[in-house]
């Protein structure tokens, strides 16, 4: 799996710098690729952070890691299943749906070989609306131009769940845009869309770009079917976006969302999974500093929260060595 990406963040640049400096030892090297998401989200720098730590010890274990910017959770899951990615960052609800062949995977066979490695940060829904849109609730999106995400993204899955709870569908919108997360901030500020639905860790580049550039507010979801969503979907949890986290949004926003999780296939080498997990948790204090979304992570929660698929044997080996299982 020799895919490569042009990394846009300092974390990713550092991981690439480490990777390309490795002497040519083809017989001893193993190459792994992590599927992430759009470059303005949190999945992309998450993959970069993991690769940075893996590549730091490449001379000892022979594993070299690279990151792929992708369409998101659904794409990552399907591409891991197809053998074209080794690992991927995937929303907890998408992980569950793939296992059970539901929602975006309703036409697929259940993915029984999907394996959890660990979970990551919470991902509150960010419902961004233009100040002149007249949108005060999700139901108000009827007749509006709204980005619901590209097919193959976890963003699209969440948009469908959110609108269903509010009693509307994409057909009720005047435009159901299918923009990537990296495109939606500019579209909002240019007036091409009036709202965007997506979930990401705190903070994230897309929301920061939109709220810094034009009059964009975050929609509080208290009255938009949150109780209904949480009762029907154990993969989601109540969440909040702190006051002042984004420019011109000075009140706390009630929200909900999934967790980001890190997954592989059951056929992924136990040794490689063990190396990756060890690289992260043996350097956990460094890992937490690589993105603000990682600041509240705790080891014990990362090996159980939001994980529907069984743990990979390579991960289990490390967790047992640490006395966590």
Phi, psi and omega in degrees: 000089191254028179293153179221162180223157171269110188279136187257347183253164180297322179299315183289323178299320180296319181295322178293317180303320178293319186293317187283349181274359184288132176298152182288109177222066192304323185292334185259346186272144170239133183252130178234150180234136178252124174276136186234251182196206179289156187289343180264000177269196181260338181298320183297307176293336175297312176300321179296321179295317179295314179298322180302317182287322177297312183293337177301326181254021188300327182291335180274318186251349175076012180259129177244135191241138173226162186244140177243125170284128187226183177284352175119201193301311183295315177301313181301315182298313181294324183284327171297316180298325179280358177083013182262349172230150178270320182222165176202153172266128190219137175299147181299325179288328177289321175303312180297317181296322179294319178298323186258001182056053179238169178052241183297343182252018184299333180263006179258165169283149176306137183270081183288343180265007176291137182230138175280147173248308170193168174257167184234225186279161171286154183230083179296143172298132173250104177260103185265130180229143175293146180297334181260014186279336185076011181270116178247347178209167180298323180300332180290353179286348178304129181080006182254169177263113189228135173276120179252005175094156181283147175303139183098359180252152172294333176305317181294319178302313182293323178298319179296317180296315182297313181292322178300319179295333180267000176082022177232166179229168176304332179293340180277351180273150174287332173213121173260087184289148181240049183281151169290158180300329180288347182257345193284328181297313179297321180295322176296311185288336176275355180080012179285331173228160181254345180203160176216138180247122173197166179235142180197164176293171185250129347275175178224155188294322183296313180292321178298318179297313183294313184288337178277337189263325184211182183280089180234131179245156173265135185273126174287134187258014182305319184257017184247042173079021183300314181300320179296316181297312184293325179293328184266348188225092181295347178285351180252159177217153175298146182209172177214156177249117187300147176300136176080001180296323179244148180304139174064020175231090194260005177239152177294139183249122175285134183210190174203169178171180179270184167255152168281137178231159181243124190229166176210178174266155179300334181275355174296135185309130176302320182297316182293317179298318178300315180299315181296313181297316179298320180298322180286308189278336173287344179236039191296322180295324176290318180302316183296339181274352188277348173201142179303330181294341182271354191300329183258007181294144175229139186305315185296326178286328184290342181262007179216325188290130174075012184257111176270320180284150176300153176293143177291141180304326179295325176288319179302318180303313181293315182297326176291322178299326179275355180079020182271343177235000000 
